Amino acid sequence: MAHKGMQMLGFILTVIGLIGLIAGTIMPQWQMSAYVGDNIITAVAMYQGLWMSCAYQSTGQIQCKVYDSMLQLNSALQATRALMVISIILTVMGLGVASMGMKCVNCGSDDKVKKSRIAMTGGIVILLGAVCAIAACSYFSYQIIRDFYSPFTPVNTKYEFGGAIFVAWAGTFLTVFGGGLLAASCSRSQKSVPKYPKSKPSSSTKEYV
């Protein structure tokens, strides 16, 4: 019963984490213009995401532009985009595998040990997706920090963390916890019961000479 509750909690946390990963990947606020230095311009706020860049004006008007060419993007943006997409795909695949091995789902084999191993496999796939998301968020955060403190970066082009990267981090941590619970739900104490047990010879059997 405890393993069933652990699987349900892990599945729910992973679903919420997947929503966070998708929302963070789509949102354009991965980095926002930093107002540092003497010349502070607050009329326009610049945001850059994985797929587009947006300008938020003080009047409330928003103008966004999708990146024209992928080859013109820097390596950090390309790597982050690819890793986040891979993370989402692996998480979806892991959820599909784990759902077939959960005890509350009547699907697949009736063997409890096999179902637990299937759920564990799904949890491992989810953890692999979480690792990709961790690598993407960490690498992008490192690039923002490095460019912010670099003396060669112009003051008006410095960026800091946007809201989307925090959403992606939250989704990543929830995915790690959910995948970990699913991977740890495999019971080692259970033994596989043969489907057709061998019948013992009856003691009343008589031998005839």
C-alpha positions in Angstrom: 0.0 0.0 0.0 2.9 2.3 0.8 4.4 1.7 -2.6 1.1 2.5 -4.3 0.9 5.9 -2.5 4.6 6.6 -3.4 3.9 5.9 -7.1 0.8 8.1 -7.1 2.8 11.0 -5.4 5.7 10.5 -7.8 3.4 10.5 -10.8 1.5 13.7 -9.7 4.8 15.5 -8.9 6.1 14.5 -12.3 3.0 15.8 -14.2 3.2 19.1 -12.4 6.9 19.3 -13.1 6.3 18.5 -16.8 3.8 21.4 -16.9 6.5 23.7 -15.4 9.1 22.5 -18.0 6.7 23.1 -20.9 5.7 26.6 -19.5 9.3 27.5 -18.9 10.4 26.5 -22.3 7.7 28.5 -24.0 7.9 31.6 -21.9 10.1 34.4 -23.4 11.4 35.7 -20.0 14.5 33.6 -19.7 16.6 36.7 -19.3 15.6 40.3 -18.9 17.4 43.6 -19.3 19.3 44.7 -16.2 19.1 48.4 -15.2 22.6 49.0 -14.1 24.9 52.0 -14.5 24.2 55.7 -14.7 21.9 55.7 -17.7 18.8 53.9 -16.6 16.0 53.6 -19.2 12.8 52.2 -17.7 10.5 53.0 -20.6 11.2 49.7 -22.4 12.1 46.3 -20.8 13.8 43.7 -23.0 13.2 40.0 -22.6 14.8 37.1 -24.4 13.6 33.5 -24.4 14.5 30.3 -26.2 12.2 31.0 -29.1 11.6 34.8 -29.3 12.6 38.1 -27.9 10.0 40.7 -26.5 10.0 44.4 -25.7 7.6 45.5 -22.9 6.9 49.2 -23.0 5.7 51.3 -20.1 2.4 51.9 -21.9 1.6 48.2 -21.6 2.3 47.4 -25.3 4.2 44.2 -26.0 6.1 43.5 -29.1 7.6 40.0 -29.7 9.7 38.7 -32.5 10.5 35.0 -33.2 14.1 34.3 -34.0 14.5 34.3 -37.8 17.4 31.8 -38.0 18.6 29.1 -35.6 22.1 29.3 -36.9 22.4 33.0 -35.9 21.7 32.2 -32.2 24.6 31.8 -29.8 25.7 28.3 -28.6 24.1 28.7 -25.1 20.7 29.4 -26.5 20.9 26.5 -29.0 22.1 24.1 -26.4 19.5 25.2 -23.8 16.7 24.9 -26.4 17.8 21.4 -27.5 18.2 20.1 -23.9 14.8 21.4 -22.8 13.0 19.8 -25.7 14.8 16.5 -25.0 13.9 16.8 -21.3 10.2 17.2 -22.1 10.2 14.3 -24.5 12.0 12.0 -22.0 9.6 13.1 -19.3 6.6 12.3 -21.4 8.0 8.9 -22.3 8.8 8.2 -18.7 5.3 9.0 -17.6 3.9 6.7 -20.3 6.1 3.8 -19.1 5.5 4.5 -15.4 1.7 4.6 -15.9 1.7 1.0 -17.2 3.6 -0.2 -14.2 1.6 1.6 -11.5 -0.3 -0.7 -9.1 -3.5 1.4 -9.4 -3.6 0.8 -13.2 -4.9 -2.5 -14.6 -2.6 -2.6 -17.6 0.1 -5.0 -18.7 1.2 -7.9 -16.6 -0.5 -9.1 -13.4 2.8 -9.8 -11.8 3.4 -7.2 -9.1 7.2 -7.5 -9.4 7.1 -6.9 -13.2 4.8 -3.9 -12.8 7.1 -2.4 -10.1 10.0 -2.8 -12.4 8.2 -1.1 -15.2 7.3 1.8 -12.9 11.0 1.9 -11.9 12.1 2.0 -15.5 9.7 4.9 -16.1 11.1 6.7 -13.1 14.7 6.3 -14.4 13.7 7.7 -17.8 12.1 10.7 -16.0 15.3 11.2 -14.1 17.2 11.3 -17.3 14.9 14.0 -18.6 15.4 15.9 -15.4 19.2 15.7 -15.8 18.8 17.3 -19.3 16.7 20.1 -17.7 19.3 20.6 -15.0 22.1 20.9 -17.5 20.0 23.4 -19.6 19.1 25.6 -16.7 22.6 25.5 -15.2 24.3 26.3 -18.5 22.0 29.2 -19.3 22.3 30.6 -15.8 26.1 30.4 -16.0 26.0 32.3 -19.3 23.9 35.1 -17.8 26.1 35.4 -14.7 29.3 35.4 -16.8 28.1 38.0 -19.3 26.7 40.2 -16.4 30.0 40.4 -14.6 32.1 40.5 -17.8 33.8 43.9 -18.2 33.6 43.6 -22.0 29.8 43.5 -21.9 28.2 46.9 -22.6 26.1 48.2 -19.7 23.0 48.6 -21.9 23.2 44.9 -23.0 23.5 43.3 -19.6 20.8 40.8 -18.7 19.7 39.1 -15.5 17.5 36.2 -14.6 13.9 36.3 -15.9 10.8 34.6 -14.6 10.8 31.7 -17.1 14.1 30.3 -15.8 12.7 30.1 -12.3 9.6 28.3 -13.6 11.9 25.8 -15.4 13.9 25.3 -12.3 10.8 24.6 -10.3 9.6 22.1 -12.9 13.0 20.4 -12.9 13.0 19.9 -9.1 9.5 18.5 -9.1 10.5 16.1 -11.9 13.5 15.0 -10.0 11.4 14.2 -6.9 8.6 12.6 -8.9 11.0 10.4 -10.9 13.0 9.5 -7.8 9.8 8.3 -6.0 8.8 6.2 -9.1 12.3 4.7 -9.4 12.3 3.9 -5.6 8.9 2.3 -5.6 10.1 -1.1 -6.9 9.8 -3.6 -4.0 12.6 -6.0 -3.6 10.9 -8.1 -1.0 8.2 -9.3 -3.3 8.7 -12.5 -5.2 7.2 -13.5 -8.4 4.5 -16.0 -8.0 4.3 -18.6 -10.9 1.2 -18.3 -12.9 0.7 -22.1 -13.0 2.1 -23.7 -9.8 3.3 -27.2 -10.1 0.9 -29.7 -8.5 2.3 -31.9 -5.8 1.8 -35.6 -6.2 -1.1 -36.9 -4.1 -0.2 -39.0 -1.1 -3.0 -41.4 -1.8 -1.4 -42.6 -5.1 -1.0 -46.3 -5.0 1.7 -48.2 -6.8 0.7 -51.2 -8.8 3.1 -54.0 -9.4 
